[in-house]
Amino acid sequence: MVHLSDDFEVGPGPKFHVYLVDHAAVRSAGDVNNNKWINLGQLRAFEGSQNYPVPSDVNLADYKSIVIWCKAFGVLISPATIEPASS
C-alpha cells in the first residue's frame, strides 16, 4: 500500500495519476520515461490522506520514488522519495 499523508497537496489538473518509479530523486519527465514505472491509478483528490494499493506482483522495495504524473500531457507534476512506514 502507498499512503499519501494528510499534508499532501497538489494543484488541480487533468488526468493526474500516481506512479511508482524505480529511479531515486526523480526531477524531470525523463527520469520517469527512461526508467521502470507502475501506474497505481488516477489521483483521487488534490489534497489530503489517500491510499493506493500496490499490485501483488510488484515488489515495492524495487521502487524509489512516487510521482504525480499528468497522463494527458506526459508531464511530471510532483515527485517524492518513498519513505518506508515507521513501525
N, C-alpha and C positions, 0 to 999 in steps of 0.2 A: 504494500500500500504506500502511495506517495501522499503526503499531507502538506497542504499549503496552510500556513499558520494564520491566526486571527489578523495579523498586521499586513497580510498580503493585499496589495492594491496595484492595479494597472489601469491605464486609461482605456476607455471603450474603443472597440474596433470590430471589423468584420471577421468572422471565422477564425477566432483565436483558438489555438489548440495547445495542449500540454504535451511536450516531447521530452523523453529521456534521451540524452546524448552521451556517447562513450568518450567524449573529449572533455578534459578538465578545463576550467576557465574559458568557457565559450564567450567570445566577444564580438563575433561577426557572423553573418549568414553563412560564410564559407566554412566556419567551424562546425556548423550543423550539416550543410550539404556535403562536405568532404569526409564525414565520419558516419558511423553507425548510429541510427536513431530509431526510437519506437514512439509511435503516436498513441498516447493514452486517452485521447478523445478531446472533444470540444470543451473549452473553458466554460464552466457552469456559471460563474459570476465574476465580475470585475474586481471584487474585493471580498475579504473575509476568508474564514476557515473552509477548506474543501479537501475531500479525499478522492483519490483516483486509484482504482485497482490496477495492479501490475499483472499482466498475463502470467499464468503459472509456468509457462515455458521460458520466461525471462528471468535471468539472474540479475537482480538489482545491483549486486556488487560490481557488475561489469560496466555500470554507467556512473559517470562522474558529475554530470550536470543535468539540470532540469531547465527547460526553456518554455517561454510562451512564444508561440510562432503564429504569425498571420498566414494561414494557409491560402487565403485569397490572393495575396500578393507575394508570397515567398519571402517574408521579411521577419527578421528577428525582432521581437518586441522586448523581451526581458529575460536575461539569463540569470541563473543562480547555481552555486555549487551545492551538490547534495550533501547533507549532513545527516549521519545516522541518528536515529532517535535515541535519546538518553534513557537509560533503564532505571 
